[in-house]
Amino acid sequence: MTQQVTHPMVKLQRQVHSLVKSKIIKPSDSIWKIALLYGDDWSFWKKELIEFGFTMQDPIQDLLAVEAWDEE
């Protein structure tokens, strides 16, 4: 039995989805808006998002639409 490790971006995606469900942010909001909620951790998440090809102007719905976080 092997244990699968969850990709860190899955954790971020789940947290952001929860924020959308709570109506704290909207799917049409730009990704940079979540920076206000992540404070000191934002530099890490921003770097990760950029590495996956996101810009801070992309809508949050683009982040939520990712089905798999494959690193190649």
C-alpha positions in Angstrom: 0.0 0.0 0.0 1.5 3.3 -1.1 0.6 6.6 0.3 0.1 9.4 -2.3 1.4 12.8 -1.3 -0.8 15.7 -2.1 0.8 18.4 -4.3 1.1 21.7 -2.4 -0.9 23.4 -5.2 -3.9 21.1 -4.4 -3.9 22.5 -0.9 -3.9 26.1 -2.2 -6.6 25.3 -4.7 -8.8 23.8 -2.0 -8.3 26.8 0.3 -9.1 29.2 -2.5 -12.2 27.2 -3.5 -13.3 27.4 0.1 -12.9 31.2 0.0 -15.0 31.4 -3.2 -17.7 29.2 -1.6 -17.7 31.5 1.4 -18.1 34.5 -0.9 -14.9 36.1 0.4 -13.6 36.3 -3.1 -15.3 35.8 -6.5 -14.2 33.4 -9.3 -13.8 36.4 -11.6 -11.4 38.2 -9.2 -7.8 38.3 -10.1 -5.4 35.9 -8.4 -3.5 38.8 -6.8 -6.5 39.3 -4.5 -5.6 36.1 -2.6 -2.3 37.7 -1.7 -4.1 39.9 0.8 -5.3 36.8 2.6 -2.0 34.9 2.6 0.3 37.6 4.0 3.8 36.3 4.7 3.1 33.0 2.8 2.2 34.8 -0.4 5.7 35.0 -1.8 5.9 31.2 -1.8 2.5 30.8 -3.4 3.2 33.6 -6.0 6.4 31.8 -7.1 4.5 28.5 -7.4 1.7 30.0 -9.4 4.2 31.8 -11.8 6.1 28.5 -12.3 2.8 26.9 -13.4 2.2 29.8 -15.9 -0.2 31.9 -14.1 -0.1 35.7 -13.9 -1.4 37.7 -11.0 -4.1 39.2 -13.3 -5.5 35.8 -14.3 -9.0 35.1 -12.8 -9.2 32.8 -9.8 -11.5 30.6 -11.8 -8.5 29.6 -14.0 -6.7 28.4 -10.8 -9.8 26.4 -9.7 -10.1 24.8 -13.2 -6.8 23.0 -13.0 -7.5 19.2 -12.7 -3.9 18.0 -12.1 -0.7 19.7 -10.9 1.9 17.8 -12.8 5.5 18.9 -12.6 7.7 17.9 -15.5 
